[in-house]
Amino acid sequence: MTEQYTQTVEVTVSSKTKGMQWTGIVAVLLALGFLMLAIFLVWYFVFGMLALLAIGIVYIHFYNISAQEYAYDFSTVRLIVVKKDLMGKQKRILCLVYEDIIDFGIMEGLAEDEDIIACNAAHEAGVYQIVYRNADKTRRLLFAPDDYLLALLKQRIASCDNATDNELSAVNTEE
């Protein structure tokens, strides 16, 4: 069994996200125009300049933190999901120990707000779900593994299930 494997999945940037970037750029440029009006005409335009500048910065920020790709890092102990944004910054969004996994298979139903979506689109074919325990409730990870990672996960989860079954039968025979 492979000790370490990493798969990356690229995410397409939607036109809505690209629109946020251009809206932010236009708002910042308009803020500079309002600054010129404030200097030469009425200083009240400073408030408009500050509002447009804030809107532009917020829109550009939301564009910059949009996902560019996800990386799934498989090891013998855990699965780590990392998000890389458009600025190149990486952020770990999930560190999942295999013993916490309740169910693994093809995605069922619709994606919900509390699900972690680590793929291009949750409605595409080939999206898998991992249902796992997180504190007192269960959560889902929706991701798109390739065939090799899929085989590694199935083998590792099956070995975890066998280990817990063996531990339960050992406890039952001792009693």
ZABA-138135 format. One record per residue (C-alpha): y negated, x, z negated. Coordinates in steps of 0.2 Angstrom, whole numbers, plus 2048, in hexadecimal, padded with zeros to 3 digits. Example, Ala and Ser with C-alpha at 12.3 -4.5 7.8 and 13.67 -1.06 7.14 Angstrom:
BEGIN
+-----+-----+-----+
:   Y :   X :   Z :
+-----+-----+-----+
: 816 : 83E : 7D9 :
: 805 : 844 : 7DC :
+-----+-----+-----+
***
This chain:
BEGIN
+-----+-----+-----+
:   Y :   X :   Z :
+-----+-----+-----+
: 800 : 800 : 800 :
: 7EF : 806 : 804 :
: 7E5 : 80C : 7F5 :
: 7D3 : 809 : 7FD :
: 7CD : 7FF : 80C :
: 7BC : 7FA : 811 :
: 7B8 : 7ED : 81E :
: 7A6 : 7E8 : 824 :
: 7A1 : 7D8 : 82B :
: 791 : 7D6 : 835 :
: 786 : 7C7 : 833 :
: 77B : 7C0 : 841 :
: 769 : 7BE : 83C :
: 764 : 7AB : 83F :
: 755 : 7A6 : 849 :
: 74F : 79E : 839 :
: 74F : 7AE : 830 :
: 747 : 7B7 : 83F :
: 739 : 7A9 : 83F :
: 736 : 7AD : 82C :
: 732 : 7BF : 831 :
: 726 : 7BA : 83E :
: 71E : 7AD : 833 :
: 71B : 7BB : 826 :
: 714 : 7C7 : 832 :
: 708 : 7BA : 839 :
: 703 : 7B4 : 828 :
: 6FF : 7C6 : 823 :
: 6F5 : 7C9 : 833 :
: 6EB : 7B9 : 830 :
: 6E8 : 7BF : 81E :
: 6DF : 7CE : 826 :
: 6D5 : 7C2 : 830 :
: 6D0 : 7B8 : 821 :
: 6CB : 7C9 : 818 :
: 6BF : 7CC : 827 :
: 6B8 : 7BA : 825 :
: 6B6 : 7BD : 812 :
: 6AD : 7CD : 815 :
: 6A0 : 7C7 : 822 :
: 69F : 7B4 : 81F :
: 6A4 : 7AC : 80E :
: 6AD : 7B4 : 800 :
: 6B7 : 7A4 : 7FD :
: 6C2 : 7AA : 80C :
: 6CA : 7B6 : 800 :
: 6D4 : 7A8 : 7F8 :
: 6DB : 7A4 : 809 :
: 6DE : 7B6 : 80C :
: 6E8 : 7B8 : 7FC :
: 6F2 : 7A8 : 7FF :
: 6F7 : 7AE : 811 :
: 6FB : 7BF : 80B :
: 706 : 7B9 : 7FD :
: 70F : 7AD : 80A :
: 711 : 7BB : 816 :
: 719 : 7C7 : 809 :
: 725 : 7BA : 803 :
: 72B : 7B5 : 814 :
: 72D : 7C8 : 819 :
: 736 : 7CB : 809 :
: 743 : 7BC : 80C :
: 746 : 7C3 : 81D :
: 749 : 7D5 : 816 :
: 756 : 7CF : 809 :
: 760 : 7C5 : 816 :
: 772 : 7CC : 818 :
: 776 : 7D7 : 827 :
: 788 : 7DB : 822 :
: 795 : 7D9 : 815 :
: 7A1 : 7E6 : 80F :
: 7B2 : 7E2 : 807 :
: 7B8 : 7F0 : 7FD :
: 7CB : 7EF : 7F9 :
: 7D3 : 7F9 : 7EB :
: 7E3 : 7F7 : 7E1 :
: 7D9 : 7F0 : 7D2 :
: 7CB : 7E5 : 7DA :
: 7C2 : 7DE : 7E9 :
: 7B0 : 7E3 : 7EA :
: 7A4 : 7D9 : 7F6 :
: 794 : 7E2 : 7FA :
: 785 : 7DB : 804 :
: 77A : 7E6 : 80E :
: 769 : 7DE : 813 :
: 75E : 7E1 : 822 :
: 755 : 7EF : 819 :
: 765 : 7F9 : 816 :
: 766 : 7F6 : 803 :
: 777 : 7F2 : 7FC :
: 77B : 7E6 : 7EE :
: 78C : 7E2 : 7E6 :
: 78E : 7CF : 7E6 :
: 79F : 7CE : 7DF :
: 7AC : 7D9 : 7D6 :
: 7BC : 7CF : 7D5 :
: 7CB : 7D5 : 7CB :
: 7DB : 7CF : 7D3 :
: 7E2 : 7C7 : 7C3 :
: 7D3 : 7BB : 7C3 :
: 7D9 : 7B3 : 7D4 :
: 7DF : 7A2 : 7D3 :
: 7E1 : 79E : 7E6 :
: 7E0 : 7A7 : 7F6 :
: 7E1 : 79F : 808 :
: 7D7 : 798 : 816 :
: 7C7 : 78F : 811 :
: 7C9 : 77D : 80D :
: 7BB : 771 : 80D :
: 7A8 : 774 : 80E :
: 79F : 783 : 807 :
: 795 : 77E : 7F7 :
: 786 : 785 : 7EF :
: 78F : 78F : 7E2 :
: 79B : 797 : 7EE :
: 798 : 7A9 : 7F3 :
: 797 : 7AA : 806 :
: 79B : 7BC : 80C :
: 79D : 7B9 : 81E :
: 793 : 7B5 : 82E :
: 796 : 7A2 : 82D :
: 7A1 : 798 : 821 :
: 7A5 : 78B : 82F :
: 7AD : 798 : 83B :
: 7C0 : 79A : 83D :
: 7C8 : 7A8 : 833 :
: 7BE : 7A5 : 823 :
: 7C9 : 7A7 : 813 :
: 7C5 : 7A2 : 801 :
: 7CA : 7AA : 7F1 :
: 7C9 : 79E : 7E2 :
: 7C7 : 7A8 : 7D2 :
: 7C3 : 7A6 : 7C0 :
: 7B1 : 7AA : 7BB :
: 7AE : 7A8 : 7A8 :
: 7B2 : 795 : 7A5 :
: 7B2 : 78F : 7B7 :
: 7B9 : 793 : 7C7 :
: 7B0 : 799 : 7D6 :
: 7B3 : 79D : 7E9 :
: 7B0 : 7AC : 7F3 :
: 7B0 : 7A8 : 806 :
: 7B2 : 7B7 : 811 :
: 7BA : 7BC : 822 :
: 7C7 : 7CA : 81F :
: 7CF : 7D3 : 82E :
: 7E2 : 7D3 : 830 :
: 7E5 : 7E3 : 826 :
: 7DA : 7DE : 817 :
: 7E2 : 7CD : 818 :
: 7F4 : 7D5 : 816 :
: 7EE : 7E0 : 809 :
: 7E6 : 7D2 : 7FF :
: 7F6 : 7C7 : 801 :
: 801 : 7D5 : 7FB :
: 7F6 : 7DA : 7EC :
: 7F4 : 7C8 : 7E6 :
: 807 : 7C5 : 7E8 :
: 80A : 7D4 : 7DD :
: 7FE : 7CE : 7D0 :
: 807 : 7BD : 7D0 :
: 818 : 7C5 : 7CE :
: 811 : 7D0 : 7C0 :
: 80B : 7C1 : 7B6 :
: 81B : 7B7 : 7BA :
: 825 : 7C6 : 7B3 :
: 81A : 7C7 : 7A3 :
: 81C : 7B4 : 7A0 :
: 82F : 7B5 : 7A2 :
: 82F : 7C4 : 796 :
: 826 : 7BB : 789 :
: 831 : 7AB : 78B :
: 841 : 7B6 : 789 :
: 83A : 7BE : 77A :
: 838 : 7AD : 771 :
+-----+-----+-----+
***
